[in-house]
Amino acid sequence: MCYFMHIVIDRNIPDSIIGKFIDMNIYIRDITQGVEHKHPEKYYYDITNQCSCDFVSSDPKRNQANEIKELFQALHLCTDITFCIILDNNKYTNLQLEIQDIISSLPNEELDFNTFMDLYPDQLEKDRAYLIR
């Protein structure tokens, strides 16, 4: 069982933010070019720390909740974010390629930013797309 954390936003994430979080062992990878059926004017990223499973762990030593919340705080300025944690039990042929189709097929929920921050990480459902406003 493996989890993948993805975000879709309206703007490119600056290298300065990506570099800052690499120093915290959080890797933000632009996968936009490899996404099929992507929305124009959207940017697609996956977020890992070698294993995204750690991010959904209830163990605060592994889930880096404070760092992820700091990332979302930095990204949320002037843009909405679509966020999802996808559980992949080898059911997707190519998760990166299919990510927009997968996100579109998931149940979705709209949350204001503060509610999202209160719920992350323990109270968010896997295989659900959250639109953070």
MODELLER restraints for C-alpha pairs under 7 A, 6 or more apart:
rsr = mdl.restraints
at = mdl.atoms
rsr.add(forms.Gaussian(group=physical.xy_distance, feature=features.Distance(at['CA:1:A'], at['CA:88:A']), mean=6.44, stdev=0.5))
rsr.add(forms.Gaussian(group=physical.xy_distance, feature=features.Distance(at['CA:1:A'], at['CA:89:A']), mean=5.33, stdev=0.5))
rsr.add(forms.Gaussian(group=physical.xy_distance, feature=features.Distance(at['CA:2:A'], at['CA:53:A']), mean=6.13, stdev=0.5))
rsr.add(forms.Gaussian(group=physical.xy_distance, feature=features.Distance(at['CA:2:A'], at['CA:87:A']), mean=5.88, stdev=0.5))
rsr.add(forms.Gaussian(group=physical.xy_distance, feature=features.Distance(at['CA:2:A'], at['CA:88:A']), mean=5.52, stdev=0.5))
rsr.add(forms.Gaussian(group=physical.xy_distance, feature=features.Distance(at['CA:2:A'], at['CA:89:A']), mean=6.63, stdev=0.5))
rsr.add(forms.Gaussian(group=physical.xy_distance, feature=features.Distance(at['CA:3:A'], at['CA:52:A']), mean=5.67, stdev=0.5))
rsr.add(forms.Gaussian(group=physical.xy_distance, feature=features.Distance(at['CA:3:A'], at['CA:53:A']), mean=5.05, stdev=0.5))
rsr.add(forms.Gaussian(group=physical.xy_distance, feature=features.Distance(at['CA:3:A'], at['CA:85:A']), mean=6.41, stdev=0.5))
rsr.add(forms.Gaussian(group=physical.xy_distance, feature=features.Distance(at['CA:3:A'], at['CA:86:A']), mean=5.45, stdev=0.5))
rsr.add(forms.Gaussian(group=physical.xy_distance, feature=features.Distance(at['CA:3:A'], at['CA:87:A']), mean=4.54, stdev=0.5))
rsr.add(forms.Gaussian(group=physical.xy_distance, feature=features.Distance(at['CA:3:A'], at['CA:88:A']), mean=6.05, stdev=0.5))
rsr.add(forms.Gaussian(group=physical.xy_distance, feature=features.Distance(at['CA:4:A'], at['CA:52:A']), mean=5.43, stdev=0.5))
rsr.add(forms.Gaussian(group=physical.xy_distance, feature=features.Distance(at['CA:4:A'], at['CA:85:A']), mean=5.50, stdev=0.5))
rsr.add(forms.Gaussian(group=physical.xy_distance, feature=features.Distance(at['CA:4:A'], at['CA:86:A']), mean=5.09, stdev=0.5))
rsr.add(forms.Gaussian(group=physical.xy_distance, feature=features.Distance(at['CA:4:A'], at['CA:87:A']), mean=6.53, stdev=0.5))
rsr.add(forms.Gaussian(group=physical.xy_distance, feature=features.Distance(at['CA:5:A'], at['CA:46:A']), mean=5.76, stdev=0.5))
rsr.add(forms.Gaussian(group=physical.xy_distance, feature=features.Distance(at['CA:5:A'], at['CA:47:A']), mean=5.50, stdev=0.5))
rsr.add(forms.Gaussian(group=physical.xy_distance, feature=features.Distance(at['CA:5:A'], at['CA:52:A']), mean=6.33, stdev=0.5))
rsr.add(forms.Gaussian(group=physical.xy_distance, feature=features.Distance(at['CA:5:A'], at['CA:84:A']), mean=5.88, stdev=0.5))
rsr.add(forms.Gaussian(group=physical.xy_distance, feature=features.Distance(at['CA:5:A'], at['CA:85:A']), mean=4.48, stdev=0.5))
rsr.add(forms.Gaussian(group=physical.xy_distance, feature=features.Distance(at['CA:5:A'], at['CA:86:A']), mean=6.37, stdev=0.5))
rsr.add(forms.Gaussian(group=physical.xy_distance, feature=features.Distance(at['CA:6:A'], at['CA:45:A']), mean=5.65, stdev=0.5))
rsr.add(forms.Gaussian(group=physical.xy_distance, feature=features.Distance(at['CA:6:A'], at['CA:46:A']), mean=4.40, stdev=0.5))
rsr.add(forms.Gaussian(group=physical.xy_distance, feature=features.Distance(at['CA:6:A'], at['CA:47:A']), mean=6.08, stdev=0.5))
rsr.add(forms.Gaussian(group=physical.xy_distance, feature=features.Distance(at['CA:6:A'], at['CA:83:A']), mean=5.84, stdev=0.5))
rsr.add(forms.Gaussian(group=physical.xy_distance, feature=features.Distance(at['CA:6:A'], at['CA:84:A']), mean=5.48, stdev=0.5))
rsr.add(forms.Gaussian(group=physical.xy_distance, feature=features.Distance(at['CA:6:A'], at['CA:85:A']), mean=6.44, stdev=0.5))
rsr.add(forms.Gaussian(group=physical.xy_distance, feature=features.Distance(at['CA:7:A'], at['CA:44:A']), mean=5.99, stdev=0.5))
rsr.add(forms.Gaussian(group=physical.xy_distance, feature=features.Distance(at['CA:7:A'], at['CA:45:A']), mean=5.38, stdev=0.5))
rsr.add(forms.Gaussian(group=physical.xy_distance, feature=features.Distance(at['CA:7:A'], at['CA:46:A']), mean=6.42, stdev=0.5))
rsr.add(forms.Gaussian(group=physical.xy_distance, feature=features.Distance(at['CA:7:A'], at['CA:81:A']), mean=6.55, stdev=0.5))
rsr.add(forms.Gaussian(group=physical.xy_distance, feature=features.Distance(at['CA:7:A'], at['CA:82:A']), mean=5.45, stdev=0.5))
rsr.add(forms.Gaussian(group=physical.xy_distance, feature=features.Distance(at['CA:7:A'], at['CA:83:A']), mean=4.52, stdev=0.5))
rsr.add(forms.Gaussian(group=physical.xy_distance, feature=features.Distance(at['CA:7:A'], at['CA:84:A']), mean=6.55, stdev=0.5))
rsr.add(forms.Gaussian(group=physical.xy_distance, feature=features.Distance(at['CA:8:A'], at['CA:42:A']), mean=6.45, stdev=0.5))
rsr.add(forms.Gaussian(group=physical.xy_distance, feature=features.Distance(at['CA:8:A'], at['CA:43:A']), mean=5.52, stdev=0.5))
rsr.add(forms.Gaussian(group=physical.xy_distance, feature=features.Distance(at['CA:8:A'], at['CA:44:A']), mean=4.64, stdev=0.5))
rsr.add(forms.Gaussian(group=physical.xy_distance, feature=features.Distance(at['CA:8:A'], at['CA:45:A']), mean=6.44, stdev=0.5))
rsr.add(forms.Gaussian(group=physical.xy_distance, feature=features.Distance(at['CA:8:A'], at['CA:81:A']), mean=5.84, stdev=0.5))
rsr.add(forms.Gaussian(group=physical.xy_distance, feature=features.Distance(at['CA:8:A'], at['CA:82:A']), mean=5.00, stdev=0.5))
rsr.add(forms.Gaussian(group=physical.xy_distance, feature=features.Distance(at['CA:8:A'], at['CA:83:A']), mean=6.61, stdev=0.5))
rsr.add(forms.Gaussian(group=physical.xy_distance, feature=features.Distance(at['CA:9:A'], at['CA:42:A']), mean=5.63, stdev=0.5))
rsr.add(forms.Gaussian(group=physical.xy_distance, feature=features.Distance(at['CA:9:A'], at['CA:43:A']), mean=5.34, stdev=0.5))
rsr.add(forms.Gaussian(group=physical.xy_distance, feature=features.Distance(at['CA:9:A'], at['CA:44:A']), mean=6.77, stdev=0.5))
rsr.add(forms.Gaussian(group=physical.xy_distance, feature=features.Distance(at['CA:9:A'], at['CA:79:A']), mean=6.99, stdev=0.5))
rsr.add(forms.Gaussian(group=physical.xy_distance, feature=features.Distance(at['CA:9:A'], at['CA:80:A']), mean=6.38, stdev=0.5))
rsr.add(forms.Gaussian(group=physical.xy_distance, feature=features.Distance(at['CA:9:A'], at['CA:81:A']), mean=4.95, stdev=0.5))
rsr.add(forms.Gaussian(group=physical.xy_distance, feature=features.Distance(at['CA:9:A'], at['CA:82:A']), mean=6.49, stdev=0.5))
rsr.add(forms.Gaussian(group=physical.xy_distance, feature=features.Distance(at['CA:10:A'], at['CA:41:A']), mean=6.18, stdev=0.5))
rsr.add(forms.Gaussian(group=physical.xy_distance, feature=features.Distance(at['CA:10:A'], at['CA:42:A']), mean=4.80, stdev=0.5))
rsr.add(forms.Gaussian(group=physical.xy_distance, feature=features.Distance(at['CA:10:A'], at['CA:43:A']), mean=6.16, stdev=0.5))
rsr.add(forms.Gaussian(group=physical.xy_distance, feature=features.Distance(at['CA:10:A'], at['CA:79:A']), mean=6.29, stdev=0.5))
rsr.add(forms.Gaussian(group=physical.xy_distance, feature=features.Distance(at['CA:11:A'], at['CA:42:A']), mean=6.60, stdev=0.5))
rsr.add(forms.Gaussian(group=physical.xy_distance, feature=features.Distance(at['CA:11:A'], at['CA:43:A']), mean=6.20, stdev=0.5))
rsr.add(forms.Gaussian(group=physical.xy_distance, feature=features.Distance(at['CA:12:A'], at['CA:43:A']), mean=6.06, stdev=0.5))
rsr.add(forms.Gaussian(group=physical.xy_distance, feature=features.Distance(at['CA:18:A'], at['CA:28:A']), mean=5.97, stdev=0.5))
rsr.add(forms.Gaussian(group=physical.xy_distance, feature=features.Distance(at['CA:21:A'], at['CA:27:A']), mean=6.68, stdev=0.5))
rsr.add(forms.Gaussian(group=physical.xy_distance, feature=features.Distance(at['CA:25:A'], at['CA:49:A']), mean=5.63, stdev=0.5))
rsr.add(forms.Gaussian(group=physical.xy_distance, feature=features.Distance(at['CA:26:A'], at['CA:47:A']), mean=6.85, stdev=0.5))
rsr.add(forms.Gaussian(group=physical.xy_distance, feature=features.Distance(at['CA:26:A'], at['CA:48:A']), mean=5.78, stdev=0.5))
rsr.add(forms.Gaussian(group=physical.xy_distance, feature=features.Distance(at['CA:26:A'], at['CA:49:A']), mean=4.73, stdev=0.5))
rsr.add(forms.Gaussian(group=physical.xy_distance, feature=features.Distance(at['CA:27:A'], at['CA:47:A']), mean=5.55, stdev=0.5))
rsr.add(forms.Gaussian(group=physical.xy_distance, feature=features.Distance(at['CA:27:A'], at['CA:48:A']), mean=5.12, stdev=0.5))
rsr.add(forms.Gaussian(group=physical.xy_distance, feature=features.Distance(at['CA:27:A'], at['CA:49:A']), mean=5.82, stdev=0.5))
rsr.add(forms.Gaussian(group=physical.xy_distance, feature=features.Distance(at['CA:28:A'], at['CA:45:A']), mean=6.40, stdev=0.5))
rsr.add(forms.Gaussian(group=physical.xy_distance, feature=features.Distance(at['CA:28:A'], at['CA:46:A']), mean=5.90, stdev=0.5))
rsr.add(forms.Gaussian(group=physical.xy_distance, feature=features.Distance(at['CA:28:A'], at['CA:47:A']), mean=4.69, stdev=0.5))
rsr.add(forms.Gaussian(group=physical.xy_distance, feature=features.Distance(at['CA:28:A'], at['CA:48:A']), mean=6.72, stdev=0.5))
rsr.add(forms.Gaussian(group=physical.xy_distance, feature=features.Distance(at['CA:29:A'], at['CA:45:A']), mean=5.33, stdev=0.5))
rsr.add(forms.Gaussian(group=physical.xy_distance, feature=features.Distance(at['CA:29:A'], at['CA:46:A']), mean=5.38, stdev=0.5))
rsr.add(forms.Gaussian(group=physical.xy_distance, feature=features.Distance(at['CA:29:A'], at['CA:47:A']), mean=6.45, stdev=0.5))
rsr.add(forms.Gaussian(group=physical.xy_distance, feature=features.Distance(at['CA:30:A'], at['CA:44:A']), mean=6.00, stdev=0.5))
rsr.add(forms.Gaussian(group=physical.xy_distance, feature=features.Distance(at['CA:30:A'], at['CA:45:A']), mean=4.55, stdev=0.5))
rsr.add(forms.Gaussian(group=physical.xy_distance, feature=features.Distance(at['CA:30:A'], at['CA:46:A']), mean=6.79, stdev=0.5))
rsr.add(forms.Gaussian(group=physical.xy_distance, feature=features.Distance(at['CA:31:A'], at['CA:44:A']), mean=5.49, stdev=0.5))
rsr.add(forms.Gaussian(group=physical.xy_distance, feature=features.Distance(at['CA:31:A'], at['CA:45:A']), mean=5.34, stdev=0.5))
rsr.add(forms.Gaussian(group=physical.xy_distance, feature=features.Distance(at['CA:31:A'], at['CA:46:A']), mean=6.95, stdev=0.5))
rsr.add(forms.Gaussian(group=physical.xy_distance, feature=features.Distance(at['CA:31:A'], at['CA:96:A']), mean=6.92, stdev=0.5))
rsr.add(forms.Gaussian(group=physical.xy_distance, feature=features.Distance(at['CA:32:A'], at['CA:43:A']), mean=5.52, stdev=0.5))
rsr.add(forms.Gaussian(group=physical.xy_distance, feature=features.Distance(at['CA:32:A'], at['CA:44:A']), mean=4.72, stdev=0.5))
rsr.add(forms.Gaussian(group=physical.xy_distance, feature=features.Distance(at['CA:32:A'], at['CA:45:A']), mean=6.89, stdev=0.5))
rsr.add(forms.Gaussian(group=physical.xy_distance, feature=features.Distance(at['CA:34:A'], at['CA:96:A']), mean=6.58, stdev=0.5))
rsr.add(forms.Gaussian(group=physical.xy_distance, feature=features.Distance(at['CA:34:A'], at['CA:97:A']), mean=5.57, stdev=0.5))
rsr.add(forms.Gaussian(group=physical.xy_distance, feature=features.Distance(at['CA:35:A'], at['CA:96:A']), mean=6.03, stdev=0.5))
rsr.add(forms.Gaussian(group=physical.xy_distance, feature=features.Distance(at['CA:35:A'], at['CA:97:A']), mean=4.39, stdev=0.5))
rsr.add(forms.Gaussian(group=physical.xy_distance, feature=features.Distance(at['CA:35:A'], at['CA:98:A']), mean=6.37, stdev=0.5))
rsr.add(forms.Gaussian(group=physical.xy_distance, feature=features.Distance(at['CA:35:A'], at['CA:99:A']), mean=6.53, stdev=0.5))
rsr.add(forms.Gaussian(group=physical.xy_distance, feature=features.Distance(at['CA:36:A'], at['CA:97:A']), mean=5.27, stdev=0.5))
rsr.add(forms.Gaussian(group=physical.xy_distance, feature=features.Distance(at['CA:36:A'], at['CA:98:A']), mean=6.01, stdev=0.5))
rsr.add(forms.Gaussian(group=physical.xy_distance, feature=features.Distance(at['CA:37:A'], at['CA:100:A']), mean=6.42, stdev=0.5))
rsr.add(forms.Gaussian(group=physical.xy_distance, feature=features.Distance(at['CA:38:A'], at['CA:100:A']), mean=5.84, stdev=0.5))
rsr.add(forms.Gaussian(group=physical.xy_distance, feature=features.Distance(at['CA:54:A'], at['CA:62:A']), mean=5.34, stdev=0.5))
rsr.add(forms.Gaussian(group=physical.xy_distance, feature=features.Distance(at['CA:54:A'], at['CA:63:A']), mean=4.98, stdev=0.5))
rsr.add(forms.Gaussian(group=physical.xy_distance, feature=features.Distance(at['CA:55:A'], at['CA:62:A']), mean=6.83, stdev=0.5))
rsr.add(forms.Gaussian(group=physical.xy_distance, feature=features.Distance(at['CA:55:A'], at['CA:63:A']), mean=4.06, stdev=0.5))
rsr.add(forms.Gaussian(group=physical.xy_distance, feature=features.Distance(at['CA:55:A'], at['CA:64:A']), mean=6.43, stdev=0.5))
rsr.add(forms.Gaussian(group=physical.xy_distance, feature=features.Distance(at['CA:56:A'], at['CA:63:A']), mean=6.07, stdev=0.5))
rsr.add(forms.Gaussian(group=physical.xy_distance, feature=features.Distance(at['CA:56:A'], at['CA:121:A']), mean=5.82, stdev=0.5))
rsr.add(forms.Gaussian(group=physical.xy_distance, feature=features.Distance(at['CA:56:A'], at['CA:122:A']), mean=6.86, stdev=0.5))
rsr.add(forms.Gaussian(group=physical.xy_distance, feature=features.Distance(at['CA:57:A'], at['CA:63:A']), mean=5.42, stdev=0.5))
rsr.add(forms.Gaussian(group=physical.xy_distance, feature=features.Distance(at['CA:58:A'], at['CA:122:A']), mean=6.21, stdev=0.5))
rsr.add(forms.Gaussian(group=physical.xy_distance, feature=features.Distance(at['CA:65:A'], at['CA:121:A']), mean=6.64, stdev=0.5))
rsr.add(forms.Gaussian(group=physical.xy_distance, feature=features.Distance(at['CA:69:A'], at['CA:117:A']), mean=6.61, stdev=0.5))
rsr.add(forms.Gaussian(group=physical.xy_distance, feature=features.Distance(at['CA:80:A'], at['CA:132:A']), mean=5.72, stdev=0.5))
rsr.add(forms.Gaussian(group=physical.xy_distance, feature=features.Distance(at['CA:80:A'], at['CA:133:A']), mean=5.03, stdev=0.5))
rsr.add(forms.Gaussian(group=physical.xy_distance, feature=features.Distance(at['CA:81:A'], at['CA:131:A']), mean=5.86, stdev=0.5))
rsr.add(forms.Gaussian(group=physical.xy_distance, feature=features.Distance(at['CA:81:A'], at['CA:132:A']), mean=5.16, stdev=0.5))
rsr.add(forms.Gaussian(group=physical.xy_distance, feature=features.Distance(at['CA:81:A'], at['CA:133:A']), mean=6.91, stdev=0.5))
rsr.add(forms.Gaussian(group=physical.xy_distance, feature=features.Distance(at['CA:82:A'], at['CA:129:A']), mean=6.54, stdev=0.5))
rsr.add(forms.Gaussian(group=physical.xy_distance, feature=features.Distance(at['CA:82:A'], at['CA:130:A']), mean=5.53, stdev=0.5))
rsr.add(forms.Gaussian(group=physical.xy_distance, feature=features.Distance(at['CA:82:A'], at['CA:131:A']), mean=4.48, stdev=0.5))
rsr.add(forms.Gaussian(group=physical.xy_distance, feature=features.Distance(at['CA:82:A'], at['CA:132:A']), mean=6.11, stdev=0.5))
rsr.add(forms.Gaussian(group=physical.xy_distance, feature=features.Distance(at['CA:83:A'], at['CA:129:A']), mean=5.72, stdev=0.5))
rsr.add(forms.Gaussian(group=physical.xy_distance, feature=features.Distance(at['CA:83:A'], at['CA:130:A']), mean=5.10, stdev=0.5))
rsr.add(forms.Gaussian(group=physical.xy_distance, feature=features.Distance(at['CA:83:A'], at['CA:131:A']), mean=6.45, stdev=0.5))
rsr.add(forms.Gaussian(group=physical.xy_distance, feature=features.Distance(at['CA:84:A'], at['CA:127:A']), mean=6.65, stdev=0.5))
rsr.add(forms.Gaussian(group=physical.xy_distance, feature=features.Distance(at['CA:84:A'], at['CA:128:A']), mean=5.85, stdev=0.5))
rsr.add(forms.Gaussian(group=physical.xy_distance, feature=features.Distance(at['CA:84:A'], at['CA:129:A']), mean=4.69, stdev=0.5))
rsr.add(forms.Gaussian(group=physical.xy_distance, feature=features.Distance(at['CA:84:A'], at['CA:130:A']), mean=6.14, stdev=0.5))
rsr.add(forms.Gaussian(group=physical.xy_distance, feature=features.Distance(at['CA:85:A'], at['CA:126:A']), mean=5.10, stdev=0.5))
rsr.add(forms.Gaussian(group=physical.xy_distance, feature=features.Distance(at['CA:85:A'], at['CA:127:A']), mean=5.80, stdev=0.5))
rsr.add(forms.Gaussian(group=physical.xy_distance, feature=features.Distance(at['CA:85:A'], at['CA:128:A']), mean=6.95, stdev=0.5))
rsr.add(forms.Gaussian(group=physical.xy_distance, feature=features.Distance(at['CA:86:A'], at['CA:126:A']), mean=5.76, stdev=0.5))
rsr.add(forms.Gaussian(group=physical.xy_distance, feature=features.Distance(at['CA:86:A'], at['CA:127:A']), mean=4.76, stdev=0.5))
rsr.add(forms.Gaussian(group=physical.xy_distance, feature=features.Distance(at['CA:87:A'], at['CA:126:A']), mean=6.37, stdev=0.5))
rsr.add(forms.Gaussian(group=physical.xy_distance, feature=features.Distance(at['CA:87:A'], at['CA:127:A']), mean=6.19, stdev=0.5))
rsr.add(forms.Gaussian(group=physical.xy_distance, feature=features.Distance(at['CA:103:A'], at['CA:129:A']), mean=6.25, stdev=0.5))
rsr.add(forms.Gaussian(group=physical.xy_distance, feature=features.Distance(at['CA:106:A'], at['CA:127:A']), mean=6.21, stdev=0.5))
rsr.add(forms.Gaussian(group=physical.xy_distance, feature=features.Distance(at['CA:106:A'], at['CA:128:A']), mean=5.37, stdev=0.5))
rsr.add(forms.Gaussian(group=physical.xy_distance, feature=features.Distance(at['CA:106:A'], at['CA:129:A']), mean=6.09, stdev=0.5))
rsr.add(forms.Gaussian(group=physical.xy_distance, feature=features.Distance(at['CA:107:A'], at['CA:128:A']), mean=5.20, stdev=0.5))
rsr.add(forms.Gaussian(group=physical.xy_distance, feature=features.Distance(at['CA:107:A'], at['CA:129:A']), mean=6.28, stdev=0.5))
rsr.add(forms.Gaussian(group=physical.xy_distance, feature=features.Distance(at['CA:108:A'], at['CA:128:A']), mean=5.53, stdev=0.5))
rsr.add(forms.Gaussian(group=physical.xy_distance, feature=features.Distance(at['CA:108:A'], at['CA:129:A']), mean=4.55, stdev=0.5))
rsr.add(forms.Gaussian(group=physical.xy_distance, feature=features.Distance(at['CA:108:A'], at['CA:130:A']), mean=5.67, stdev=0.5))
rsr.add(forms.Gaussian(group=physical.xy_distance, feature=features.Distance(at['CA:109:A'], at['CA:129:A']), mean=6.39, stdev=0.5))
rsr.add(forms.Gaussian(group=physical.xy_distance, feature=features.Distance(at['CA:109:A'], at['CA:130:A']), mean=4.98, stdev=0.5))
rsr.add(forms.Gaussian(group=physical.xy_distance, feature=features.Distance(at['CA:109:A'], at['CA:131:A']), mean=6.19, stdev=0.5))
rsr.add(forms.Gaussian(group=physical.xy_distance, feature=features.Distance(at['CA:110:A'], at['CA:130:A']), mean=5.69, stdev=0.5))
rsr.add(forms.Gaussian(group=physical.xy_distance, feature=features.Distance(at['CA:110:A'], at['CA:131:A']), mean=4.63, stdev=0.5))
rsr.add(forms.Gaussian(group=physical.xy_distance, feature=features.Distance(at['CA:110:A'], at['CA:132:A']), mean=6.08, stdev=0.5))
rsr.add(forms.Gaussian(group=physical.xy_distance, feature=features.Distance(at['CA:111:A'], at['CA:130:A']), mean=6.76, stdev=0.5))
rsr.add(forms.Gaussian(group=physical.xy_distance, feature=features.Distance(at['CA:111:A'], at['CA:131:A']), mean=6.10, stdev=0.5))
rsr.add(forms.Gaussian(group=physical.xy_distance, feature=features.Distance(at['CA:111:A'], at['CA:132:A']), mean=5.07, stdev=0.5))
rsr.add(forms.Gaussian(group=physical.xy_distance, feature=features.Distance(at['CA:111:A'], at['CA:133:A']), mean=6.30, stdev=0.5))
rsr.add(forms.Gaussian(group=physical.xy_distance, feature=features.Distance(at['CA:112:A'], at['CA:132:A']), mean=5.56, stdev=0.5))
rsr.add(forms.Gaussian(group=physical.xy_distance, feature=features.Distance(at['CA:112:A'], at['CA:133:A']), mean=4.88, stdev=0.5))
rsr.add(forms.Gaussian(group=physical.xy_distance, feature=features.Distance(at['CA:113:A'], at['CA:132:A']), mean=5.57, stdev=0.5))
rsr.add(forms.Gaussian(group=physical.xy_distance, feature=features.Distance(at['CA:113:A'], at['CA:133:A']), mean=5.61, stdev=0.5))
rsr.add(forms.Gaussian(group=physical.xy_distance, feature=features.Distance(at['CA:116:A'], at['CA:132:A']), mean=6.98, stdev=0.5))
